[in-house]
């Protein structure tokens, strides 16, 4: 059983908020975590059960009558239930009344987007981070944004780093010892999402094209989003491609990362960047095995960037800084893979390299941001396949990717 540091945030939310939603992809551990937190004191219902789902659909108000401090799993399957929950928690405003889980981002669903505004806190739960797999609680994001010098931690290098990236973070996939078995699980998982979950949240006219589209999106992960080019490869126009891409985003398969901008920098690229939220899932869709990576290290770069982006997302979710994520790129090709910005305007940057060496030129984008922002730029790091923290300036460091795991 893995300890999930996000559980502390959920406990705190239940102490002062009427409704708490654990939101994330299927099989990321939401149900296990919700039941652990709830213990024996909360009734548990899952809308994956056909009888329970029918009852929630038929009479949402009656379904909730008499329930208090309850767990409802996969609540997105019965959107009308959220309106009934709104009425119930307006009648009794006690905190911690409903602990919900959802495998779709409910705030993107028009029918329910406003129903629980001001009454519900959403806590994201992505698949396992490497820190959680190792039994640690990483503070990498908070440390980075506080300007604390990075700590290398136990080294994970070469083939071991490749293995971690390709494994991803879904508990059932991680538990399988061989890559081919993990790949089988990931591909079956995507098929299930396409065949079932998308139809729960939207009416799709061209459902047969979705498997091809998600594979094309996998080939574009880590790149600037171009819906016209992406759709052309599967026979869709840019409007339909964007619509379908947002469905995959609602189900936590992918994320579009907005561009960072500053009035002090000109000629910035304003396109968002596409990322899958799990590197193991991406590797399976791109048919990337350890043997293939060994033959073609360049192909590993996109996987590693997705892996780092996902790890930072997970670590930030249980941290204190709660930064906004974006990316930086200008029309000269100068870029920073991940930009983190806090509410008070502090900025840090993370660049990702798949190689074992780092050169001064790799800090070009970070230096450009630092020069433009002055004191607002707290720290910049280039994550690489190495084992030492190497300073390149007062607030610029080459840092092992395994520093994301945290110190032993």
HUBELDA-V869397 format. One line per field, one symbol per residue. phi: phi as a letter, one per 40 degrees, with the letter a starting at -180 (. if undefined). burial: b if it has 24 or more other ideal C-beta (glycine too) atoms within 12 Angstrom, else e. Layout:
BEGIN
phi=???
burial=???
END
This chain:
BEGIN
phi=.ccbdcccccdccccbbcbbbcbicdgchccdccccccgccbcbbbccccccccccccadccccdgcafbbbcfcccbdccccccdcccccbcccgcbbbbacbcccccdcbdbcbdgbbbbbcbcddccccccgbbcbdccccccgcccbcgccbbfdccdcccccgbcdccdcccbcccccdccccccdccccbccccbacbcbccccdccccccccbcgbccbcccccccbgbcccccccccccccccgcbacccccaaccbbfccbccbcbccaccccccccfcbdcccccbccccdcccccdcdcccdccccbcccfcccabbabccgcabcbbbbcccgcbbbbbbbcccbbbdcccdcccccccccgccccabbbcacbbbcbcbadbbbcbddccccgcc
burial=ebebbbbebbbebbeebbbbbbbbbbbbbbbbbbbbbbeeebbbbbbbeeebbebbeeebeebbeebebbbbbbbbbbbbbbbbbbebbeeeeeebbbbbbbbbbbbbbeebeebbeebbbbbbbbbbbbbbbbebbbbbbbbbbebeebbbbeebebeebbbbbbbbbbbbbbeeeebeebbebbbebbeebbeebbebbbeeeeeeebbbbbbbbbbbbbbbbebeebbeebebeeebbbbbbbbbbbbbbbbbbbbbbbeebeebbebbbbbbbbbbbbbbbbebbbeebeeeeebbbbbbbbbbbbbbbbbbbbbebebbbbbbbbeeebbbbbbbbbeeebbbbbbbbbbeebeeebbbbbbbbbebbeebbbbbbbbbbbeebbebeebbbbbbbbbbbbee
END
